[in-house]
Amino acid sequence: MFTLMSIHHPHPEHREALIESMHRYGDALRGREGLVSVSTLADAGSDRLVGLAVFTDRNAFERLAPLARAAVADDPFDVWETREIDGLALTEV
């Protein structure tokens, strides 16, 4: 398994736009071979949003990532976010 976790810190006025963007990212992956699951999550204790995508392996991620990135390529994350996205590429140990 290979898991991509992206932690977002939206400005309050851009929260809904960021959620829509995260949904577009997930929609570009859904139904594709190699994807196990994809979710957009809100942290109950903060303003953070978390994108969580689980792939069968890193090769599946590398094959599918360009499709998802293309779906959000024009989104102004630098305007929507209070800081850089915290991205984690996780493998099972």
N, C-alpha and C positions, 0 to 999 in steps of 0.2 A: 504494500500500500504506500501511496505517496499522498500527503495532505498539504494543501496550500491554505494558510490562514492569513487573512488580511484584516488588520485592525485599523479602523477609520475613526477620526476625531472631527466630526462635522461642525461647522458653524451652525447654530440653531436655525437660522433662516434658510439654510441649504440642506437641511436634513432630509426632507422628502425627495429632493432632486437626487441626492446621493443614494437613497434607498432605491429609487427608480433605476439608477445606473447599475447598482449591484444586481438588481433583478434582470436587467438586460444582459449583463455578464453571465449570469446563471442560465438564462434562457438560451444563450448561444451554445451552451454545453449540454443541456438536457437532451437525453435520448441518444447521445453519442457513445459509441463503443469505447470503453476504457474509463468512463465516468462512473463512479459508484454513487455519489450523492453531491449535491450542491445546495447550500443554504445561506440565507441572509438573516443574521441574528442581531438582536439589540441586547446590550448588557443592561441588566436590571438595576445595577448600582451606579451607572454613569451614563454619559452621553455617547459612549462608544458604540459603533456598529462593527460587526464582525462578519466577514465573508469566509465561508468554510467550504472548500471543494476537496473531495476525496476521489482519488484516481486509483486504478488497479496497480499502476506502477509509474515511475518517473517518465518512462517513454510515452505513456498515454498522456500525461500532463504536457510534455513537450510537443506532442502532436496536436493537442486540442487548444493549448494556450493561445496561439495566434487567432483562433476564431473568437475567443472570449475577449481578447484585447481589442480586436477590431470593432467589436460591438460598443466599446466605450472609448475609442480612440480620440474622439473630439470632446470628451467631457472635461470641464475645467476643474480638475481636482485641486489645483493650486488655489483656486478661489473658494471652493466648497469646504476645504479642510483647514483646521486650525494648525496642523502640522503634517509632516510627512506620514504616509501610510506605513504602519509597522507590518512588514511582510515576513512570514515564516514559512519555510519549506521544510516540512516535517516528514521524517521516515521512521518507521517502526524499529525499535531496538529490542 
